[in-house]
Amino acid sequence: MPAWGHPTFKAGRKTFCAFEIVRERPSIAFRLPPTDVTAALKDTRFFATPYGRGLWVSVWIDGPVDWKQIGGLVDRSYRTVTPSRRARP
């Protein structure tokens, strides 16, 4: 669903993932627990999303992409914003 001028993905009313252009480069942003944000920022492909009070991290997708890692981040992000009873497989 588009919001803020780019595609976003929501669980209910909460956004958990977004595709966006930052500094003219494509990226995907994820809503994650603070410890996961800190861990991701150790990888140079990731950067602090320019919003979200430190609860969001983005990854550049204009180079080699580990889609298995991206899938895991999408899942983690979804589970972060979704009540536990709803996030069960």
Biopython code that builds the backbone (N, CA, C, O; Angstrom):
import numpy as np
from Bio.PDB.StructureBuilder import StructureBuilder

atoms = [
    (1, "MET", "N", (0.848, -1.166, 0.000)),
    (1, "MET", "CA", (0.000, 0.000, 0.000)),
    (1, "MET", "C", (0.903, 1.241, 0.000)),
    (1, "MET", "O", (1.762, 1.365, 0.873)),
    (2, "PRO", "N", (0.733, 2.139, -0.932)),
    (2, "PRO", "CA", (1.576, 3.333, -0.970)),
    (2, "PRO", "C", (1.294, 4.281, 0.206)),
    (2, "PRO", "O", (0.146, 4.512, 0.586)),
    (3, "ALA", "N", (2.345, 4.799, 0.744)),
    (3, "ALA", "CA", (2.251, 5.833, 1.787)),
    (3, "ALA", "C", (3.548, 6.631, 1.732)),
    (3, "ALA", "O", (4.609, 6.083, 1.432)),
    (4, "TRP", "N", (3.464, 7.896, 2.016)),
    (4, "TRP", "CA", (4.634, 8.781, 1.990)),
    (4, "TRP", "C", (5.350, 8.742, 0.642)),
    (4, "TRP", "O", (6.553, 8.994, 0.570)),
    (5, "GLY", "N", (4.617, 8.430, -0.421)),
    (5, "GLY", "CA", (5.193, 8.454, -1.753)),
    (5, "GLY", "C", (5.927, 7.192, -2.180)),
    (5, "GLY", "O", (6.591, 7.205, -3.216)),
    (6, "HIS", "N", (5.835, 6.104, -1.423)),
    (6, "HIS", "CA", (6.490, 4.857, -1.805)),
    (6, "HIS", "C", (5.728, 3.664, -1.225)),
    (6, "HIS", "O", (4.910, 3.829, -0.319)),
    (7, "PRO", "N", (5.998, 2.450, -1.753)),
    (7, "PRO", "CA", (5.298, 1.266, -1.254)),
    (7, "PRO", "C", (5.649, 0.958, 0.201)),
    (7, "PRO", "O", (6.814, 0.994, 0.598)),
    (8, "THR", "N", (4.624, 0.660, 0.973)),
    (8, "THR", "CA", (4.815, 0.243, 2.362)),
    (8, "THR", "C", (4.022, -1.038, 2.593)),
    (8, "THR", "O", (3.079, -1.348, 1.865)),
    (9, "PHE", "N", (4.424, -1.763, 3.611)),
    (9, "PHE", "CA", (3.772, -3.020, 3.951)),
    (9, "PHE", "C", (3.353, -2.939, 5.409)),
    (9, "PHE", "O", (4.145, -2.579, 6.280)),
    (10, "LYS", "N", (2.082, -3.282, 5.662)),
    (10, "LYS", "CA", (1.515, -3.091, 6.994)),
    (10, "LYS", "C", (0.925, -4.373, 7.553)),
    (10, "LYS", "O", (0.478, -5.256, 6.820)),
    (11, "ALA", "N", (0.938, -4.442, 8.872)),
    (11, "ALA", "CA", (0.218, -5.457, 9.630)),
    (11, "ALA", "C", (-0.835, -4.665, 10.389)),
    (11, "ALA", "O", (-0.522, -3.978, 11.361)),
    (12, "GLY", "N", (-2.072, -4.761, 9.947)),
    (12, "GLY", "CA", (-3.099, -3.888, 10.520)),
    (12, "GLY", "C", (-2.794, -2.454, 10.106)),
    (12, "GLY", "O", (-2.694, -2.151, 8.917)),
    (13, "ARG", "N", (-2.650, -1.581, 11.084)),
    (13, "ARG", "CA", (-2.335, -0.180, 10.792)),
    (13, "ARG", "C", (-0.860, 0.144, 10.969)),
    (13, "ARG", "O", (-0.445, 1.283, 10.758)),
    (14, "LYS", "N", (-0.068, -0.848, 11.353)),
    (14, "LYS", "CA", (1.351, -0.596, 11.629)),
    (14, "LYS", "C", (2.231, -0.988, 10.445)),
    (14, "LYS", "O", (2.154, -2.111, 9.946)),
    (15, "THR", "N", (3.056, -0.060, 10.008)),
    (15, "THR", "CA", (3.993, -0.326, 8.927)),
    (15, "THR", "C", (5.171, -1.124, 9.473)),
    (15, "THR", "O", (5.724, -0.794, 10.522)),
    (16, "PHE", "N", (5.551, -2.179, 8.750)),
    (16, "PHE", "CA", (6.703, -2.971, 9.183)),
    (16, "PHE", "C", (7.816, -3.001, 8.144)),
    (16, "PHE", "O", (8.929, -3.426, 8.453)),
    (17, "CYS", "N", (7.543, -2.560, 6.922)),
    (17, "CYS", "CA", (8.548, -2.597, 5.875)),
    (17, "CYS", "C", (8.192, -1.560, 4.819)),
    (17, "CYS", "O", (7.014, -1.302, 4.569)),
    (18, "ALA", "N", (9.211, -0.963, 4.197)),
    (18, "ALA", "CA", (8.963, 0.028, 3.153)),
    (18, "ALA", "C", (10.067, -0.020, 2.113)),
    (18, "ALA", "O", (11.239, -0.212, 2.438)),
    (19, "PHE", "N", (9.678, 0.155, 0.862)),
    (19, "PHE", "CA", (10.637, 0.321, -0.214)),
    (19, "PHE", "C", (10.739, 1.811, -0.453)),
    (19, "PHE", "O", (9.721, 2.493, -0.563)),
    (20, "GLU", "N", (11.952, 2.324, -0.536)),
    (20, "GLU", "CA", (12.098, 3.762, -0.735)),
    (20, "GLU", "C", (13.412, 4.103, -1.418)),
    (20, "GLU", "O", (14.343, 3.299, -1.447)),
    (21, "ILE", "N", (13.467, 5.287, -1.958)),
    (21, "ILE", "CA", (14.675, 5.825, -2.568)),
    (21, "ILE", "C", (15.267, 6.822, -1.575)),
    (21, "ILE", "O", (14.605, 7.779, -1.175)),
    (22, "VAL", "N", (16.525, 6.589, -1.177)),
    (22, "VAL", "CA", (17.230, 7.473, -0.250)),
    (22, "VAL", "C", (18.523, 7.892, -0.944)),
    (22, "VAL", "O", (19.298, 7.043, -1.385)),
    (23, "ARG", "N", (18.750, 9.171, -1.036)),
    (23, "ARG", "CA", (19.941, 9.693, -1.724)),
    (23, "ARG", "C", (20.093, 9.079, -3.116)),
    (23, "ARG", "O", (21.186, 8.713, -3.547)),
    (24, "GLU", "N", (18.949, 8.981, -3.799)),
    (24, "GLU", "CA", (18.885, 8.481, -5.176)),
    (24, "GLU", "C", (19.279, 7.009, -5.313)),
    (24, "GLU", "O", (19.654, 6.570, -6.400)),
    (25, "ARG", "N", (19.198, 6.234, -4.210)),
    (25, "ARG", "CA", (19.503, 4.809, -4.218)),
    (25, "ARG", "C", (18.312, 4.029, -3.659)),
    (25, "ARG", "O", (17.695, 4.473, -2.690)),
    (26, "PRO", "N", (17.975, 2.873, -4.248)),
    (26, "PRO", "CA", (16.871, 2.070, -3.721)),
    (26, "PRO", "C", (17.262, 1.368, -2.423)),
    (26, "PRO", "O", (18.391, 0.908, -2.252)),
    (27, "SER", "N", (16.293, 1.304, -1.520)),
    (27, "SER", "CA", (16.536, 0.646, -0.237)),
    (27, "SER", "C", (15.233, 0.060, 0.288)),
    (27, "SER", "O", (14.141, 0.397, -0.170)),
    (28, "ILE", "N", (15.385, -0.828, 1.261)),
    (28, "ILE", "CA", (14.239, -1.379, 1.977)),
    (28, "ILE", "C", (14.458, -1.078, 3.453)),
    (28, "ILE", "O", (15.539, -1.310, 3.992)),
    (29, "ALA", "N", (13.416, -0.558, 4.099)),
    (29, "ALA", "CA", (13.471, -0.222, 5.526)),
    (29, "ALA", "C", (12.665, -1.245, 6.321)),
    (29, "ALA", "O", (11.627, -1.727, 5.868)),
    (30, "PHE", "N", (13.163, -1.565, 7.510)),
    (30, "PHE", "CA", (12.526, -2.544, 8.390)),
    (30, "PHE", "C", (12.365, -1.966, 9.783)),
    (30, "PHE", "O", (13.249, -1.257, 10.264)),
    (31, "ARG", "N", (11.250, -2.259, 10.438)),
    (31, "ARG", "CA", (11.023, -1.894, 11.844)),
    (31, "ARG", "C", (11.501, -3.080, 12.670)),
    (31, "ARG", "O", (10.935, -4.170, 12.579)),
    (32, "LEU", "N", (12.543, -2.873, 13.481)),
    (32, "LEU", "CA", (13.140, -3.965, 14.242)),
    (32, "LEU", "C", (13.349, -3.574, 15.698)),
    (32, "LEU", "O", (13.337, -2.387, 16.026)),
    (33, "PRO", "N", (13.541, -4.557, 16.576)),
    (33, "PRO", "CA", (13.911, -4.246, 17.956)),
    (33, "PRO", "C", (15.265, -3.514, 17.963)),
    (33, "PRO", "O", (16.100, -3.756, 17.092)),
    (34, "PRO", "N", (15.484, -2.631, 18.932)),
    (34, "PRO", "CA", (16.739, -1.848, 18.972)),
    (34, "PRO", "C", (18.009, -2.696, 18.899)),
    (34, "PRO", "O", (18.977, -2.280, 18.263)),
    (35, "THR", "N", (18.034, -3.871, 19.530)),
    (35, "THR", "CA", (19.249, -4.702, 19.474)),
    (35, "THR", "C", (19.513, -5.195, 18.053)),
    (35, "THR", "O", (20.669, -5.315, 17.648)),
    (36, "ASP", "N", (18.457, -5.483, 17.291)),
    (36, "ASP", "CA", (18.622, -5.911, 15.900)),
    (36, "ASP", "C", (19.095, -4.753, 15.024)),
    (36, "ASP", "O", (19.886, -4.952, 14.102)),
    (37, "VAL", "N", (18.613, -3.549, 15.311)),
    (37, "VAL", "CA", (19.066, -2.366, 14.574)),
    (37, "VAL", "C", (20.565, -2.184, 14.788)),
    (37, "VAL", "O", (21.311, -1.978, 13.831)),
    (38, "THR", "N", (21.001, -2.260, 16.029)),
    (38, "THR", "CA", (22.421, -2.098, 16.359)),
    (38, "THR", "C", (23.264, -3.143, 15.637)),
    (38, "THR", "O", (24.317, -2.814, 15.089)),
    (39, "ALA", "N", (22.819, -4.388, 15.630)),
    (39, "ALA", "CA", (23.562, -5.456, 14.965)),
    (39, "ALA", "C", (23.628, -5.220, 13.453)),
    (39, "ALA", "O", (24.685, -5.400, 12.849)),
    (40, "ALA", "N", (22.526, -4.825, 12.843)),
    (40, "ALA", "CA", (22.502, -4.605, 11.390)),
    (40, "ALA", "C", (23.432, -3.474, 10.980)),
    (40, "ALA", "O", (24.057, -3.537, 9.921)),
    (41, "LEU", "N", (23.530, -2.442, 11.808)),
    (41, "LEU", "CA", (24.348, -1.286, 11.445)),
    (41, "LEU", "C", (25.846, -1.601, 11.414)),
    (41, "LEU", "O", (26.638, -0.768, 10.972)),
    (42, "LYS", "N", (26.238, -2.769, 11.870)),
    (42, "LYS", "CA", (27.642, -3.184, 11.779)),
    (42, "LYS", "C", (28.006, -3.616, 10.357)),
    (42, "LYS", "O", (29.184, -3.727, 10.018)),
    (43, "ASP", "N", (26.997, -3.855, 9.537)),
    (43, "ASP", "CA", (27.179, -4.253, 8.144)),
    (43, "ASP", "C", (27.080, -2.997, 7.275)),
    (43, "ASP", "O", (26.112, -2.246, 7.399)),
    (44, "THR", "N", (28.048, -2.757, 6.410)),
    (44, "THR", "CA", (28.081, -1.521, 5.621)),
    (44, "THR", "C", (26.949, -1.398, 4.606)),
    (44, "THR", "O", (26.717, -0.311, 4.075)),
    (45, "ARG", "N", (26.242, -2.491, 4.326)),
    (45, "ARG", "CA", (25.094, -2.400, 3.412)),
    (45, "ARG", "C", (23.890, -1.757, 4.087)),
    (45, "ARG", "O", (22.950, -1.332, 3.415)),
    (46, "PHE", "N", (23.917, -1.686, 5.415)),
    (46, "PHE", "CA", (22.797, -1.137, 6.174)),
    (46, "PHE", "C", (23.091, 0.286, 6.621)),
    (46, "PHE", "O", (24.248, 0.687, 6.747)),
    (47, "PHE", "N", (22.028, 1.040, 6.857)),
    (47, "PHE", "CA", (22.177, 2.393, 7.381)),
    (47, "PHE", "C", (20.974, 2.728, 8.249)),
    (47, "PHE", "O", (19.908, 2.126, 8.123)),
    (48, "ALA", "N", (21.164, 3.693, 9.125)),
    (48, "ALA", "CA", (20.071, 4.119, 9.997)),
    (48, "ALA", "C", (19.013, 4.818, 9.147)),
    (48, "ALA", "O", (19.306, 5.800, 8.465)),
    (49, "THR", "N", (17.802, 4.316, 9.191)),
    (49, "THR", "CA", (16.709, 4.931, 8.454)),
    (49, "THR", "C", (16.512, 6.345, 8.990)),
    (49, "THR", "O", (16.540, 6.549, 10.204)),
    (50, "PRO", "N", (16.314, 7.330, 8.106)),
    (50, "PRO", "CA", (16.250, 8.720, 8.559)),
    (50, "PRO", "C", (14.974, 9.102, 9.324)),
    (50, "PRO", "O", (14.648, 10.286, 9.414)),
    (51, "TYR", "N", (14.272, 8.150, 9.858)),
    (51, "TYR", "CA", (13.099, 8.401, 10.699)),
    (51, "TYR", "C", (12.953, 7.215, 11.645)),
    (51, "TYR", "O", (13.718, 6.256, 11.542)),
    (52, "GLY", "N", (12.017, 7.253, 12.539)),
    (52, "GLY", "CA", (11.699, 6.095, 13.352)),
    (52, "GLY", "C", (12.402, 5.983, 14.684)),
    (52, "GLY", "O", (12.335, 4.936, 15.328)),
    (53, "ARG", "N", (13.073, 7.035, 15.112)),
    (53, "ARG", "CA", (13.669, 7.083, 16.454)),
    (53, "ARG", "C", (14.537, 5.863, 16.786)),
    (53, "ARG", "O", (14.464, 5.326, 17.891)),
    (54, "GLY", "N", (15.351, 5.436, 15.828)),
    (54, "GLY", "CA", (16.272, 4.326, 16.088)),
    (54, "GLY", "C", (15.640, 2.953, 16.067)),
    (54, "GLY", "O", (16.288, 1.970, 16.426)),
    (55, "LEU", "N", (14.379, 2.865, 15.652)),
    (55, "LEU", "CA", (13.695, 1.573, 15.604)),
    (55, "LEU", "C", (13.622, 1.019, 14.184)),
    (55, "LEU", "O", (13.078, -0.063, 13.962)),
    (56, "TRP", "N", (14.164, 1.756, 13.239)),
    (56, "TRP", "CA", (14.160, 1.345, 11.840)),
    (56, "TRP", "C", (15.578, 1.269, 11.322)),
    (56, "TRP", "O", (16.436, 2.060, 11.713)),
    (57, "VAL", "N", (15.823, 0.310, 10.435)),
    (57, "VAL", "CA", (17.106, 0.181, 9.749)),
    (57, "VAL", "C", (16.796, -0.100, 8.281)),
    (57, "VAL", "O", (15.806, -0.756, 7.957)),
    (58, "SER", "N", (17.654, 0.403, 7.405)),
    (58, "SER", "CA", (17.466, 0.209, 5.963)),
    (58, "SER", "C", (18.671, -0.496, 5.371)),
    (58, "SER", "O", (19.772, -0.457, 5.921)),
    (59, "VAL", "N", (18.438, -1.140, 4.238)),
    (59, "VAL", "CA", (19.515, -1.814, 3.514)),
    (59, "VAL", "C", (19.471, -1.356, 2.058)),
    (59, "VAL", "O", (18.403, -1.260, 1.454)),
    (60, "TRP", "N", (20.655, -1.076, 1.509)),
    (60, "TRP", "CA", (20.754, -0.728, 0.091)),
    (60, "TRP", "C", (20.469, -1.972, -0.734)),
    (60, "TRP", "O", (20.911, -3.067, -0.385)),
    (61, "ILE", "N", (19.729, -1.806, -1.834)),
    (61, "ILE", "CA", (19.435, -2.958, -2.695)),
    (61, "ILE", "C", (19.865, -2.703, -4.136)),
    (61, "ILE", "O", (19.316, -3.297, -5.064)),
    (62, "ASP", "N", (20.841, -1.823, -4.325)),
    (62, "ASP", "CA", (21.325, -1.566, -5.680)),
    (62, "ASP", "C", (22.639, -2.289, -5.981)),
    (62, "ASP", "O", (23.300, -1.996, -6.977)),
    (63, "GLY", "N", (23.007, -3.217, -5.129)),
    (63, "GLY", "CA", (24.193, -4.054, -5.330)),
    (63, "GLY", "C", (23.798, -5.492, -5.072)),
    (63, "GLY", "O", (22.614, -5.823, -5.139)),
    (64, "PRO", "N", (24.753, -6.350, -4.779)),
    (64, "PRO", "CA", (24.413, -7.737, -4.438)),
    (64, "PRO", "C", (23.478, -7.775, -3.223)),
    (64, "PRO", "O", (23.714, -7.099, -2.222)),
    (65, "VAL", "N", (22.426, -8.570, -3.331)),
    (65, "VAL", "CA", (21.423, -8.648, -2.264)),
    (65, "VAL", "C", (21.290, -10.090, -1.793)),
    (65, "VAL", "O", (21.137, -11.003, -2.605)),
    (66, "ASP", "N", (21.350, -10.291, -0.501)),
    (66, "ASP", "CA", (21.111, -11.602, 0.097)),
    (66, "ASP", "C", (19.609, -11.693, 0.383)),
    (66, "ASP", "O", (19.146, -11.284, 1.448)),
    (67, "TRP", "N", (18.857, -12.234, -0.578)),
    (67, "TRP", "CA", (17.398, -12.245, -0.453)),
    (67, "TRP", "C", (16.913, -13.122, 0.690)),
    (67, "TRP", "O", (15.838, -12.880, 1.240)),
    (68, "LYS", "N", (17.680, -14.129, 1.053)),
    (68, "LYS", "CA", (17.313, -14.948, 2.221)),
    (68, "LYS", "C", (17.385, -14.074, 3.482)),
    (68, "LYS", "O", (16.503, -14.147, 4.338)),
    (69, "GLN", "N", (18.425, -13.258, 3.593)),
    (69, "GLN", "CA", (18.545, -12.336, 4.724)),
    (69, "GLN", "C", (17.400, -11.324, 4.716)),
    (69, "GLN", "O", (16.823, -11.030, 5.763)),
    (70, "ILE", "N", (17.071, -10.792, 3.542)),
    (70, "ILE", "CA", (15.968, -9.825, 3.427)),
    (70, "ILE", "C", (14.663, -10.485, 3.877)),
    (70, "ILE", "O", (13.880, -9.880, 4.609)),
    (71, "GLY", "N", (14.431, -11.722, 3.440)),
    (71, "GLY", "CA", (13.224, -12.442, 3.865)),
    (71, "GLY", "C", (13.161, -12.600, 5.368)),
    (71, "GLY", "O", (12.098, -12.440, 5.967)),
    (72, "GLY", "N", (14.290, -12.912, 5.985)),
    (72, "GLY", "CA", (14.335, -13.023, 7.446)),
    (72, "GLY", "C", (14.045, -11.695, 8.129)),
    (72, "GLY", "O", (13.380, -11.653, 9.163)),
    (73, "LEU", "N", (14.549, -10.606, 7.545)),
    (73, "LEU", "CA", (14.287, -9.277, 8.120)),
    (73, "LEU", "C", (12.824, -8.878, 7.971)),
    (73, "LEU", "O", (12.248, -8.272, 8.874)),
    (74, "VAL", "N", (12.226, -9.216, 6.839)),
    (74, "VAL", "CA", (10.796, -8.933, 6.653)),
    (74, "VAL", "C", (9.992, -9.685, 7.712)),
    (74, "VAL", "O", (9.102, -9.109, 8.338)),
    (75, "ASP", "N", (10.297, -10.956, 7.913)),
    (75, "ASP", "CA", (9.605, -11.760, 8.924)),
    (75, "ASP", "C", (9.809, -11.173, 10.326)),
    (75, "ASP", "O", (8.853, -11.027, 11.088)),
    (76, "ARG", "N", (11.046, -10.844, 10.655)),
    (76, "ARG", "CA", (11.360, -10.273, 11.980)),
    (76, "ARG", "C", (10.625, -8.949, 12.175)),
    (76, "ARG", "O", (10.088, -8.680, 13.250)),
    (77, "SER", "N", (10.605, -8.135, 11.136)),
    (77, "SER", "CA", (9.934, -6.845, 11.199)),
    (77, "SER", "C", (8.421, -7.026, 11.411)),
    (77, "SER", "O", (7.812, -6.353, 12.243)),
    (78, "TYR", "N", (7.836, -7.944, 10.646)),
    (78, "TYR", "CA", (6.406, -8.235, 10.793)),
    (78, "TYR", "C", (6.085, -8.665, 12.217)),
    (78, "TYR", "O", (5.127, -8.182, 12.821)),
    (79, "ARG", "N", (6.882, -9.563, 12.742)),
    (79, "ARG", "CA", (6.657, -10.068, 14.109)),
    (79, "ARG", "C", (6.900, -8.985, 15.167)),
    (79, "ARG", "O", (6.348, -9.056, 16.266)),
    (80, "THR", "N", (7.708, -8.003, 14.844)),
    (80, "THR", "CA", (7.972, -6.908, 15.776)),
    (80, "THR", "C", (6.738, -6.029, 15.964)),
    (80, "THR", "O", (6.477, -5.552, 17.068)),
    (81, "VAL", "N", (5.981, -5.815, 14.891)),
    (81, "VAL", "CA", (4.831, -4.905, 14.991)),
    (81, "VAL", "C", (3.501, -5.615, 15.213)),
    (81, "VAL", "O", (2.485, -4.969, 15.466)),
    (82, "THR", "N", (3.506, -6.950, 15.118)),
    (82, "THR", "CA", (2.272, -7.722, 15.221)),
    (82, "THR", "C", (2.128, -8.350, 16.596)),
    (82, "THR", "O", (3.090, -8.905, 17.127)),
    (83, "PRO", "N", (0.938, -8.270, 17.178)),
    (83, "PRO", "CA", (0.720, -8.974, 18.455)),
    (83, "PRO", "C", (1.067, -10.451, 18.310)),
    (83, "PRO", "O", (0.807, -11.049, 17.266)),
    (84, "SER", "N", (1.644, -11.035, 19.336)),
    (84, "SER", "CA", (2.156, -12.402, 19.254)),
    (84, "SER", "C", (1.095, -13.421, 18.823)),
    (84, "SER", "O", (1.423, -14.366, 18.105)),
    (85, "ARG", "N", (-0.134, -13.261, 19.229)),
    (85, "ARG", "CA", (-1.173, -14.226, 18.840)),
    (85, "ARG", "C", (-1.449, -14.175, 17.340)),
    (85, "ARG", "O", (-1.851, -15.181, 16.756)),
    (86, "ARG", "N", (-1.243, -13.034, 16.715)),
    (86, "ARG", "CA", (-1.500, -12.882, 15.290)),
    (86, "ARG", "C", (-0.310, -13.334, 14.441)),
    (86, "ARG", "O", (-0.500, -13.760, 13.301)),
    (87, "ALA", "N", (0.888, -13.251, 14.965)),
    (87, "ALA", "CA", (2.108, -13.539, 14.204)),
    (87, "ALA", "C", (2.430, -15.023, 14.122)),
    (87, "ALA", "O", (3.347, -15.408, 13.396)),
    (88, "ARG", "N", (1.718, -15.847, 14.828)),
    (88, "ARG", "CA", (1.996, -17.296, 14.789)),
    (88, "ARG", "C", (1.729, -17.839, 13.401)),
    (88, "ARG", "O", (0.765, -17.439, 12.749)),
    (89, "PRO", "N", (2.589, -18.765, 12.939)),
    (89, "PRO", "CA", (2.375, -19.360, 11.604)),
    (89, "PRO", "C", (1.129, -20.206, 11.550)),
    (89, "PRO", "O", (0.812, -20.772, 10.504)),
]
sb = StructureBuilder()
sb.init_structure("model")
sb.init_model(0)
sb.init_chain("A")
sb.init_seg("    ")
for serial, (resi, resn, name, xyz) in enumerate(atoms, 1):
    if name == "N":
        sb.init_residue(resn, " ", resi, " ")
    sb.init_atom(name, np.array(xyz, "f"), 0.0, 1.0, " ", f" {name:<3s}", serial, name[0])
structure = sb.get_structure()
